[in-house]
Amino acid sequence: MKQQAMAAAAPVLEIRGVDAGYGGVPILRGLDLVIRAGEIHALLGANGAGKTTTLNLLLGFVPPRRGSVRVQGVDPVAQPAAARRHLAYIPENVALYEQLTARENVAYLLDLAEQPAGPEAIGEALAAAGLDRAAHDRRVSGFSKGMRQKVSIALALARKVPALLLDEPTSGLDPQATAEFNRLLGVLRGQGVSVLMVTHDLLGAADVADWIGFLRDGRLVEQVAAGAGPERFDVPGLHRHYTRSETAA
């Protein structure tokens, strides 16, 4: 019943038949991708397959040459500010203000997004993101990558955006930090947030994603849904497919 309800719901992130690229170089070719509320999609592929271009498409940085892109029904090229109000984006290397504390960073970034929040709400978001309370008022200059990711997740929680875009979110994280990050994605899923993550980490994606897709030469060549059992994906089979994708690229 839950899957039927999701299928009937309007997409939060929607890419239909898109060709896109940079200058005269085509990157995406006929890309179709639909993500609904409470779904986590992982997109894998070799370097140059079009993963980051897909994120830039949703952020409005790359206009489609053909097809359509919508974020909560908003065209991110025609209305970039309106579309980005529905998005939180976490790059591979999180950029925070080094001289500010975790709490101050979230407060300042919420003000920039015109979504201010009080100290109590920010503290709750940082705690929900798994950041130790002793670190809330410490400068982020001494934070590990995992701690920085938690500050970014706290910002997404505080903004209450319907969609989260992640670029190689677990790159450089140790296994424990990766497991914690995936737990946080599960919290967001439970709140109905749509997540699109581009990654090379097949095992991490298999732990948390509802769908795993493979990009090759700008095309989504396969999408696999998670199963209902404890072994959510056929990881060896996915690995063979991923290896073929990397070799073909």
ROTORFI-298599 format. One record per residue (C-alpha): x, z, y. Coordinates in steps of 0.1 Angstrom, whole numbers, plus 5000, padded with zeros to 4 digits. Example, Ala and Ser with C-alpha at 12.3 -4.5 7.8 and 13.67 -1.06 7.14 Angstrom:
BEGIN
+------+------+------+
:   px :   pz :   py :
+------+------+------+
: 5123 : 5078 : 4955 :
: 5137 : 5071 : 4989 :
+------+------+------+
END
This chain:
BEGIN
+------+------+------+
:   px :   pz :   py :
+------+------+------+
: 5000 : 5000 : 5000 :
: 5028 : 5009 : 5024 :
: 5045 : 4975 : 5018 :
: 5012 : 4957 : 5024 :
: 5007 : 4976 : 5056 :
: 5042 : 4966 : 5068 :
: 5037 : 4930 : 5058 :
: 5005 : 4929 : 5080 :
: 5022 : 4946 : 5109 :
: 5035 : 4925 : 5138 :
: 5073 : 4920 : 5136 :
: 5095 : 4942 : 5159 :
: 5124 : 4917 : 5157 :
: 5116 : 4881 : 5150 :
: 5139 : 4850 : 5148 :
: 5121 : 4818 : 5138 :
: 5139 : 4785 : 5131 :
: 5168 : 4792 : 5155 :
: 5197 : 4769 : 5161 :
: 5223 : 4785 : 5185 :
: 5260 : 4784 : 5193 :
: 5286 : 4785 : 5220 :
: 5294 : 4755 : 5241 :
: 5292 : 4725 : 5218 :
: 5299 : 4746 : 5186 :
: 5269 : 4753 : 5164 :
: 5268 : 4787 : 5148 :
: 5233 : 4794 : 5137 :
: 5213 : 4767 : 5119 :
: 5176 : 4772 : 5113 :
: 5179 : 4810 : 5111 :
: 5147 : 4829 : 5101 :
: 5147 : 4867 : 5102 :
: 5117 : 4890 : 5105 :
: 5120 : 4928 : 5107 :
: 5090 : 4951 : 5109 :
: 5086 : 4988 : 5119 :
: 5104 : 5012 : 5096 :
: 5126 : 4985 : 5078 :
: 5164 : 4985 : 5076 :
: 5179 : 4951 : 5071 :
: 5216 : 4946 : 5064 :
: 5232 : 4912 : 5071 :
: 5264 : 4903 : 5053 :
: 5286 : 4873 : 5055 :
: 5322 : 4861 : 5061 :
: 5338 : 4861 : 5095 :
: 5322 : 4833 : 5115 :
: 5290 : 4832 : 5094 :
: 5269 : 4841 : 5125 :
: 5264 : 4879 : 5121 :
: 5275 : 4889 : 5156 :
: 5258 : 4858 : 5171 :
: 5225 : 4870 : 5156 :
: 5229 : 4903 : 5174 :
: 5237 : 4885 : 5207 :
: 5207 : 4863 : 5202 :
: 5184 : 4894 : 5201 :
: 5202 : 4909 : 5231 :
: 5196 : 4878 : 5251 :
: 5233 : 4868 : 5255 :
: 5229 : 4836 : 5235 :
: 5200 : 4812 : 5242 :
: 5185 : 4794 : 5212 :
: 5188 : 4756 : 5213 :
: 5158 : 4754 : 5190 :
: 5133 : 4779 : 5177 :
: 5122 : 4813 : 5191 :
: 5134 : 4849 : 5194 :
: 5112 : 4879 : 5201 :
: 5118 : 4916 : 5205 :
: 5085 : 4934 : 5204 :
: 5070 : 4901 : 5214 :
: 5093 : 4897 : 5244 :
: 5116 : 4867 : 5248 :
: 5151 : 4883 : 5254 :
: 5164 : 4852 : 5272 :
: 5134 : 4848 : 5296 :
: 5130 : 4886 : 5301 :
: 5163 : 4903 : 5291 :
: 5157 : 4936 : 5308 :
: 5122 : 4939 : 5293 :
: 5135 : 4931 : 5258 :
: 5165 : 4955 : 5260 :
: 5142 : 4983 : 5269 :
: 5130 : 4981 : 5233 :
: 5165 : 4981 : 5219 :
: 5195 : 5004 : 5213 :
: 5227 : 4987 : 5204 :
: 5257 : 5004 : 5188 :
: 5289 : 4983 : 5186 :
: 5317 : 4987 : 5161 :
: 5337 : 5008 : 5186 :
: 5313 : 5030 : 5205 :
: 5320 : 5031 : 5243 :
: 5314 : 5065 : 5258 :
: 5326 : 5081 : 5290 :
: 5357 : 5100 : 5279 :
: 5356 : 5126 : 5307 :
: 5320 : 5136 : 5300 :
: 5307 : 5158 : 5273 :
: 5284 : 5146 : 5246 :
: 5254 : 5160 : 5264 :
: 5265 : 5145 : 5297 :
: 5270 : 5111 : 5281 :
: 5235 : 5111 : 5267 :
: 5220 : 5123 : 5300 :
: 5238 : 5097 : 5320 :
: 5230 : 5068 : 5297 :
: 5194 : 5078 : 5296 :
: 5193 : 5078 : 5334 :
: 5208 : 5043 : 5334 :
: 5181 : 5032 : 5310 :
: 5155 : 5048 : 5334 :
: 5144 : 5071 : 5306 :
: 5157 : 5105 : 5318 :
: 5153 : 5136 : 5296 :
: 5159 : 5173 : 5301 :
: 5187 : 5194 : 5286 :
: 5165 : 5207 : 5258 :
: 5154 : 5173 : 5247 :
: 5190 : 5160 : 5247 :
: 5201 : 5190 : 5227 :
: 5174 : 5184 : 5202 :
: 5185 : 5147 : 5199 :
: 5221 : 5156 : 5194 :
: 5212 : 5182 : 5168 :
: 5189 : 5157 : 5150 :
: 5218 : 5132 : 5150 :
: 5239 : 5158 : 5131 :
: 5264 : 5167 : 5158 :
: 5275 : 5203 : 5156 :
: 5261 : 5224 : 5184 :
: 5295 : 5236 : 5193 :
: 5304 : 5200 : 5202 :
: 5274 : 5193 : 5225 :
: 5293 : 5205 : 5255 :
: 5328 : 5192 : 5246 :
: 5343 : 5161 : 5262 :
: 5341 : 5131 : 5239 :
: 5377 : 5122 : 5245 :
: 5386 : 5143 : 5214 :
: 5358 : 5131 : 5192 :
: 5363 : 5112 : 5159 :
: 5346 : 5078 : 5154 :
: 5319 : 5095 : 5133 :
: 5312 : 5120 : 5160 :
: 5309 : 5092 : 5186 :
: 5284 : 5074 : 5163 :
: 5263 : 5106 : 5162 :
: 5262 : 5106 : 5200 :
: 5250 : 5070 : 5200 :
: 5224 : 5078 : 5174 :
: 5213 : 5108 : 5196 :
: 5208 : 5084 : 5225 :
: 5187 : 5061 : 5203 :
: 5166 : 5091 : 5192 :
: 5162 : 5103 : 5228 :
: 5152 : 5069 : 5240 :
: 5126 : 5064 : 5213 :
: 5132 : 5027 : 5211 :
: 5115 : 5007 : 5183 :
: 5147 : 4988 : 5173 :
: 5183 : 4995 : 5166 :
: 5211 : 4969 : 5164 :
: 5243 : 4979 : 5146 :
: 5276 : 4960 : 5145 :
: 5298 : 4971 : 5116 :
: 5286 : 5007 : 5120 :
: 5306 : 5022 : 5092 :
: 5339 : 5004 : 5098 :
: 5366 : 5030 : 5099 :
: 5344 : 5059 : 5086 :
: 5354 : 5080 : 5056 :
: 5329 : 5082 : 5027 :
: 5314 : 5115 : 5039 :
: 5309 : 5102 : 5074 :
: 5294 : 5070 : 5060 :
: 5269 : 5090 : 5039 :
: 5260 : 5111 : 5069 :
: 5255 : 5079 : 5090 :
: 5232 : 5065 : 5064 :
: 5213 : 5097 : 5063 :
: 5207 : 5093 : 5101 :
: 5195 : 5058 : 5095 :
: 5170 : 5072 : 5071 :
: 5158 : 5096 : 5098 :
: 5152 : 5067 : 5122 :
: 5134 : 5047 : 5094 :
: 5111 : 5077 : 5090 :
: 5103 : 5075 : 5127 :
: 5093 : 5038 : 5123 :
: 5124 : 5024 : 5139 :
: 5135 : 4989 : 5128 :
: 5172 : 4986 : 5121 :
: 5193 : 4954 : 5119 :
: 5229 : 4961 : 5108 :
: 5256 : 4935 : 5104 :
: 5284 : 4947 : 5080 :
: 5310 : 4939 : 5054 :
: 5302 : 4971 : 5036 :
: 5280 : 4960 : 5007 :
: 5280 : 4994 : 4989 :
: 5270 : 5012 : 5021 :
: 5243 : 4986 : 5028 :
: 5230 : 4990 : 4992 :
: 5226 : 5028 : 4998 :
: 5204 : 5025 : 5028 :
: 5189 : 4990 : 5034 :
: 5154 : 4979 : 5025 :
: 5166 : 4943 : 5026 :
: 5201 : 4927 : 5022 :
: 5206 : 4892 : 5035 :
: 5236 : 4869 : 5031 :
: 5246 : 4845 : 5060 :
: 5266 : 4814 : 5052 :
: 5274 : 4788 : 5078 :
: 5247 : 4802 : 5101 :
: 5220 : 4801 : 5075 :
: 5203 : 4829 : 5057 :
: 5209 : 4817 : 5021 :
: 5194 : 4847 : 5003 :
: 5174 : 4879 : 5011 :
: 5171 : 4906 : 4984 :
: 5146 : 4935 : 4986 :
: 5154 : 4970 : 4974 :
: 5138 : 4980 : 4942 :
: 5117 : 5011 : 4936 :
: 5140 : 5028 : 4910 :
: 5172 : 5049 : 4916 :
: 5193 : 5018 : 4913 :
: 5178 : 5001 : 4944 :
: 5199 : 4970 : 4942 :
: 5218 : 4951 : 4915 :
: 5251 : 4958 : 4932 :
: 5273 : 4938 : 4908 :
: 5251 : 4908 : 4912 :
: 5251 : 4912 : 4950 :
: 5289 : 4915 : 4949 :
: 5292 : 4883 : 4930 :
: 5269 : 4866 : 4955 :
: 5289 : 4881 : 4984 :
: 5322 : 4870 : 4969 :
: 5308 : 4834 : 4966 :
: 5297 : 4835 : 5002 :
: 5331 : 4847 : 5013 :
: 5348 : 4820 : 4992 :
: 5325 : 4793 : 5004 :
: 5332 : 4802 : 5040 :
+------+------+------+
END
